[in-house]
Amino acid sequence: MDRPTHPRLTPWVTRLLIANGAVLLLLETVFTAPRFANALLFDPARFGDRPWTVLTYFAVHRNPTHLLVTAAMLLLFGPAVERRLGSTRFIGFYVYCGIGAALFALGLSSVLRLDPFAGASGAVYGIMLAYVMYWPDAQLSLHPLPISLTARSVFAALLIADVALGLLGRTNMAHFAHLGGAAAGYAFIRLQMLTTRRPTPRPSLPTRQPVVTPMRVHESAAQLRPAAPVSPDAAPEVSGDEVDRLLDKIARSGMNSLTTQERKYLHDASAKKRRDQV
């Protein structure tokens, strides 16, 4: 499998970073009243009244630190996945994972109490999961620490931390929604791998071609009959069949096709016929 390339930005990763930063800037400077942010957050208890929040919540971040962490993960994993999926598919996958994270949290809300939440972490977890499925052994450097871990190890550590923090309930982040984004990403990538996997072609049996042997055209009996030997000293016996054969040969191939003996035979036959007519 091809290795991921870093760190050149791709079109939709760039747009998502700009859009998320712009939304946070507007909420911090222009739309500062809490009702604006609350109208965009995803609240499982009020989903029936505000269904649009399943799409808006992952464009909102509570503070610059929250945005920076999400942006760092998107920068680390997003470009390689976008190049692998293509830009159109990538943004569809991103939105799909964000919706999957919200719906997963909605399902859990029937057994757990979940506070309203926001942020693109659920969608980014789907991107991370896709990266791990495509390049599980890719080495990630954890700057500024002199540590390098595989993508699979980093992702597993983040999942364990999310489960632990979600069970402890000591933060207001939707840790279980992150798991929903990863689960949605796994389902998407696994289905894609199954549908695009080409079956191993079976070796085809060699086709037996009929062997056509060219057949010689049988010559007529007159053509197959060898020329009568002609004695240079005695007057030849003239055969009408032989004369006809030589005339047919001349008609087919020309005078130059006659051998010296055949020419002499034809000449003597012609002379004999003239003598017989005198």
Secondary structure, 3 states (H helix, E strand, C coil): CCCCCCCCCCHHHHHHHHHHHHHHHHHHHCCCCHHHHHCCCECHHHCCCCCCHHHHHHHCCCCHHHHHHHHHHHHHHHHHHHHHHCHHHHHHHHHHHHHHHHHHHHHHCCCCCCCCECCCHHHHHHHHHHHHHHCCCCEEECCCCCCEEEHHHHHHHHHHHHHHHHHHCCCCCCHHHHHHHHHHHHHHHHHHHHHHCCCCCCCCCCCCCCCCCCCCCCCCHHHHCCCCCCCCCCCCCCCHHHHHHHHHHHHHHCHHHCCHHHHHHHHHHHHHHHHHHC
